[in-house]
Amino acid sequence: MIVAATYCVSYTIDSRELGPKESECSCDKEAKFERVPTVEEVTKALQRTLDIRSDEGKIPRIGVVVVGEEQEEKEYCCSNDYKACKQGAWCNKSESNCGRCNGHWMEVNSCGPDGIPRWKECTNNVDKCCSPATCTFVNGYYSQCL
């Protein structure tokens, strides 16, 4: 395993500061890596560096380094029925444009394949309307996603 972090410990005294000044680290300038380090390796190296800095009193103690999952970028579009995207690029370009098209800005595919679009019947599937529509009782025999 190749570790991506290197720590230099040579110090020179600089009378302009209250404590020792670290010399410029050149330890890793010639480092050669056979592969990109994994997230786990980088996290461990960062935690070790932070622990060393904390032990030296240069930074406050930091508990544990946590690396979050990458957030995938969500895709949005303009819809009239809360299920399908409108045709035409202009309405789908931005939330502001969508409002001018009298549409609803929504995440693409946010209503599942079995979801019922706005204005369709939901009499026998009252919990299947695409949000924000709800199944609305119209008469004794018919309910509609509105």
C-alpha positions in Angstrom: 0.0 0.0 0.0 1.3 3.4 -0.9 0.3 6.2 1.5 -0.3 9.6 0.0 0.5 11.8 2.9 4.0 12.7 4.0 4.9 14.8 7.1 8.1 16.8 7.4 9.4 17.6 10.9 12.4 19.9 10.4 12.0 23.3 12.1 13.8 26.6 12.0 13.4 29.3 14.5 11.8 32.5 13.2 12.1 35.3 15.8 9.1 37.1 14.2 6.7 34.4 15.5 6.1 33.1 18.9 7.0 29.5 18.1 9.1 27.5 15.6 8.3 27.9 12.0 8.1 24.9 9.8 10.5 24.7 6.8 8.9 24.2 3.4 8.2 20.5 2.9 9.7 19.0 -0.2 9.3 15.4 0.9 6.6 14.6 -1.5 7.7 16.6 -4.6 9.3 13.5 -6.1 6.7 11.0 -4.9 5.5 8.6 -7.6 2.2 6.8 -7.3 1.3 3.7 -9.2 -2.4 4.3 -8.6 -4.8 6.9 -7.2 -5.2 6.4 -3.5 -8.6 5.1 -2.3 -11.0 7.4 -0.4 -10.2 5.3 2.7 -6.4 5.8 2.3 -6.8 9.6 1.9 -9.2 9.7 4.9 -6.7 7.8 7.1 -3.8 10.0 6.0 -5.8 13.2 6.6 -6.9 11.9 10.1 -3.2 11.1 10.9 -2.1 14.6 9.8 -4.8 16.3 11.8 -3.9 14.2 14.9 -0.2 15.2 14.5 -1.1 18.9 14.1 -3.4 18.7 17.1 -0.7 16.9 19.3 1.6 19.8 18.4 -1.0 22.3 19.5 -1.3 23.9 16.1 -5.0 23.1 15.6 -7.8 22.1 18.0 -8.6 18.4 18.3 -10.8 17.1 15.5 -12.7 14.0 16.3 -13.1 11.8 13.2 -12.7 12.6 9.6 -15.9 11.6 7.8 -16.1 11.5 4.0 -19.6 11.9 2.7 -21.0 10.1 -0.3 -21.0 12.1 -3.5 -24.4 13.6 -4.2 -25.5 12.9 -7.7 -26.9 15.9 -9.4 -30.7 15.7 -9.8 -32.4 16.4 -13.1 -35.5 18.6 -13.2 -38.1 19.4 -15.8 -41.4 21.3 -16.2 -44.6 19.2 -16.0 -48.3 19.8 -16.3 -49.4 16.5 -14.9 -46.7 15.9 -12.2 -45.5 12.8 -14.1 -44.3 13.6 -17.6 -42.0 16.4 -18.7 -43.4 19.1 -21.0 -42.3 19.1 -24.6 -40.1 22.0 -25.6 -36.8 23.0 -24.3 -37.6 26.6 -23.2 -40.1 25.5 -20.4 -37.7 22.8 -19.2 -34.7 25.2 -19.1 -35.4 26.6 -15.6 -37.9 26.8 -12.8 -38.6 30.4 -13.7 -39.4 29.5 -17.3 -41.6 26.6 -16.1 -43.7 29.0 -14.1 -44.2 31.1 -17.2 -45.4 28.0 -18.9 -47.9 27.4 -16.1 -46.1 24.2 -15.2 -44.8 22.5 -12.1 -41.0 22.2 -11.6 -40.3 18.6 -10.6 -37.5 16.1 -10.4 -37.4 13.9 -13.5 -38.9 10.4 -12.7 -40.0 11.5 -9.2 -43.4 9.8 -9.8 -42.9 6.1 -10.2 -44.0 4.0 -13.1 -47.3 3.1 -11.3 -48.0 6.7 -10.3 -51.2 8.3 -11.6 -50.7 11.7 -13.3 -52.8 14.8 -12.4 -56.4 14.8 -13.8 -56.5 11.0 -14.2 -58.8 8.6 -12.3 -57.7 7.3 -8.9 -61.0 5.7 -7.7 -59.4 2.3 -6.9 -55.8 3.6 -6.2 -56.2 6.5 -3.8 -52.5 6.5 -2.7 -51.0 6.4 -6.2 -51.3 10.1 -7.4 -48.1 11.8 -8.4 -47.2 14.3 -5.7 -48.2 17.1 -5.1 -51.6 15.8 -6.5 -53.9 14.0 -4.2 -56.8 11.7 -4.9 -59.9 13.8 -4.6 -63.4 12.5 -4.3 -65.6 13.8 -7.1 -68.8 11.8 -6.7 -69.9 8.4 -5.3 -68.3 6.5 -8.2 -65.3 8.6 -9.2 -62.1 10.1 -7.7 -59.5 12.1 -9.6 -55.9 13.1 -9.0 -56.0 16.9 -8.5 
